[in-house]
């Protein structure tokens, strides 16, 4: 994995952990993104709903890369996406790289993390 990307990811994760507690991993960040995109706040979600939240997060993260397109919200306000193009075959490391890069972009673009954290010299 790209060392620079991993450092950026750790800084973003550290910023998010200030609000949600330590120990967040990629799966937990995807869950948070899914809940955020659903827009109803936190509640107790069923196992199926949790899986759907992860799907929403992945679609949201990969939309700027041209893989998914938001289509609509259903009667319960859940977002839906269509597959625009299949992802190329990726190794597990390449998948992690893409997801981490997309997570970084998501939190910066939505202003949950200040892009200036990368210029800070505080590690």
C-alpha positions in Angstrom: 0.0 0.0 0.0 1.1 3.5 -0.7 2.8 4.8 2.4 1.6 8.4 1.8 -2.0 7.2 1.4 -1.8 5.2 4.6 -0.5 8.2 6.5 -3.3 10.4 5.2 -5.9 7.7 6.0 -4.5 7.4 9.6 -4.8 11.2 10.0 -8.4 11.2 8.7 -9.3 8.3 11.0 -7.7 10.0 14.0 -9.9 13.1 13.3 -13.1 11.1 13.0 -12.2 9.1 16.2 -12.3 12.4 18.1 -16.1 12.3 17.7 -16.8 8.6 17.6 -14.1 7.0 19.8 -10.9 5.2 19.1 -10.5 2.0 17.3 -12.4 2.7 14.1 -11.5 0.5 11.1 -12.5 0.7 7.5 -15.7 -1.2 8.1 -16.7 1.1 10.9 -16.0 4.2 8.7 -18.1 2.7 5.9 -20.9 2.2 8.4 -20.6 5.8 9.5 -20.7 7.0 5.9 -23.8 4.8 5.2 -25.6 6.2 8.2 -24.6 9.7 7.2 -25.9 9.2 3.7 -29.1 7.7 4.9 -29.6 10.9 6.8 -31.8 9.8 9.7 -29.2 9.7 12.4 -28.3 6.7 14.4 -30.8 4.1 15.5 -30.7 0.4 16.0 -30.3 -1.2 12.6 -31.1 -4.8 11.7 -28.3 -7.0 10.3 -29.8 -6.5 6.8 -30.0 -2.7 7.2 -26.3 -2.7 8.3 -25.4 -4.6 5.2 -27.4 -2.1 3.1 -25.7 0.8 4.9 -22.3 -0.6 3.9 -23.6 -0.9 0.3 -24.7 2.7 0.4 -21.3 3.8 1.6 -19.5 1.9 -1.1 -21.8 3.2 -3.8 -21.4 6.8 -2.5 -17.6 6.5 -2.3 -17.3 5.0 -5.8 -19.7 7.4 -7.5 -17.1 10.1 -8.1 -14.9 7.4 -9.7 -17.7 6.7 -12.2 -18.7 3.3 -11.0 -22.1 4.1 -9.5 -24.8 6.7 -10.1 -27.3 7.8 -7.5 -30.8 7.2 -8.9 -33.4 8.0 -6.2 -34.5 7.6 -2.6 -37.3 5.1 -1.9 -40.4 5.7 0.1 -38.4 5.1 3.3 -35.8 7.6 2.1 -33.1 5.0 1.5 -30.7 6.0 -1.3 -30.4 3.8 -4.4 -27.7 3.6 -7.0 -27.2 2.0 -10.4 -24.0 0.4 -11.5 -22.5 2.4 -14.3 -19.4 0.3 -14.9 -17.9 -2.7 -13.3 -14.8 -2.3 -11.2 -11.8 -3.8 -12.9 -10.3 -6.9 -11.2 -8.5 -5.6 -8.2 -6.2 -7.4 -5.7 -7.2 -7.1 -2.1 -4.5 -4.5 -1.6 -5.7 -2.5 -4.6 -9.3 -2.7 -3.2 -8.1 -1.4 0.2 -6.1 1.4 -1.5 -9.2 2.5 -3.5 -11.5 2.4 -0.5 -9.1 4.3 1.7 -8.5 6.9 -0.9 -12.3 7.3 -1.4 -12.9 7.6 2.4 -10.3 10.3 2.7 -11.9 12.2 -0.2 -15.4 11.8 1.3 -14.5 13.2 4.7 -12.6 16.1 3.2 -15.2 17.0 0.5 -18.0 16.8 3.1 -15.9 19.0 5.4 -15.9 16.5 8.3 -12.1 16.7 8.1 -10.0 19.8 7.2 -7.7 19.1 4.3 -5.0 21.1 6.2 -4.4 18.2 8.5 -2.1 16.8 5.9 0.2 19.8 6.0 0.3 19.7 9.8 3.5 18.3 11.1 2.0 16.6 14.2 1.5 13.0 13.0 
